[in-house]
Amino acid sequence: MRVVNLTPKSAFRNPQSRGVEMEKIRNYINGRWLDAKSGKTFQSTNPANKNEVIGLISKSGRDDVDLAVKAAREAYEGWRLTPAPRRGEILFRAAEFLLKKKEGLGRLETREMGKVLPEGLGDVQEAIDMGYYMAGEGRRLSGETVPSELPHKDMKSVRVPVGVFGVITPWNFPIAIPAWKLFPALVCGNTVVFKPASDTSVCAARFVEAFIEAGLPQGVLNLVFGSGGEIGEYLVSHPEIDAISFTGSWETGKRLEAVCGSMHRPITAEMGGKNSIIIMDDANLDLALDGAVWGSFGTTGQRCTAASRLIVHKKIYRVFIERFMEAASRLRLGDGLRKETDVGPLINETQFKKVLEYIEIGMKEGAKLVLGGKPYSKGICSKGYFIEPTIFGEVKPEMRIAQEEIFGPVVSVIKTDSLEDAIRIANGTVYGLSSAIYTQDVNNTAIAERDLESGIVYINAPTIGAEIHLPFGGIKQSGYGRKEAGGRGGALDTFSHWKVIYRDFSGRLQKAQIDKG
Ligand code: UN1
């Protein structure tokens, strides 16, 4: 195996957080960890304790992106021609490395992103799952062979890589979402320039390390840190990039789609959601309550699949809302590394303020605040971006809090009187990522499954918790282009093109559709 140049392990003391180490994190370009050309840096901090700096990160400019794209372009030919099973073996080793480091990576996620430790570990596990799954694809990547209508002629379709991919990822799944993109991109034979969200830069560096340890040739995967405005959009419009995979907000995604459209460049964009759970009067209420709490407040509501609307049948509305309030009020906020914590902080000040603004909007619109609604700063939470789990009752489907993505621990409860009305409300937003229904009536499940307008539908389970081997993604303003995750029909179609080959060995000109053989 090649000698690798890892992120310098020379962590140094962070003066602001006694005893805790902060790391210097550099770009990874063409097999080397490099400072940004400008020498500039920025800090990544712990959202549960703003004084704790997790890493000092290279702040890249356009020249760093140029370097990374050049490296990916130069490595492309070699990687494209590396047999796919060999590519898969490298990815398998990367997954093994992640498994070995799972505990440490999970803890890092909690410190850098704020999600509670079991969720941090789940995030890493999702990456491991994707690694093993895509490693296996190295020995499949199958196409079709079908008989020709003409004699002495054969024909087949084969997958070919797209080229150099620009990959832009969000902070809410700092390792899982990069894994959804990098593993399939690499097994298909693409090379990559990866720009992660600044808030979770250290997680991204640690994740890339898995590929280096696994022996990925230099230049195949390159990592640049910096703001979306400064380098993300530059990467997307770079002349030497062939395609883009993006996960993030609708506003950014829409802009990037326009850029790519004008350049005839494929882009897959995963964006927001305004996901709903329908709870019918015949639902198993205990199950629905557990699902509503997890769907609304898991990951502090910072999942694009989070349930931010609960559409509840009027016959059970009162008992549901009382029990839901009671269950949510028992959730304990705090540092996600502590065993007793159920809900962590918001990621940063911008999100913190945005969520509080939406709570304000909800109150002005006349929704009934039944729980929470305030920042939470008791005890150890005084240094973080904590907001109480917040429930609005009596919400009208057209209110802004029931239409716009909030991305925080705020949920709207809406009353309904029938399945038909519930589905109409669920479908009545610009988004279409995930939806769910709790009911014991098999006919209700069939109607919901058929009529809910979303990329993912759950029956008797909340809107979160997609598994990696089926396609993931939304319709309407939730998604654009092909899907993430899954194999055929999902990630493999995003990260490869079909090439169709006809071979005529008859020794004469044969005309399809004209000659009858
Ligand atoms: C996201 O919120 O962007 O289904 C991804 C889920 C997770 C992935 C969420 N497996 O909630």
Residues whose N, C-alpha, C, O or C-beta is under 5 A from the ligand:
A	BS01	UN1	R303 C304 T305 I464 G465 A466
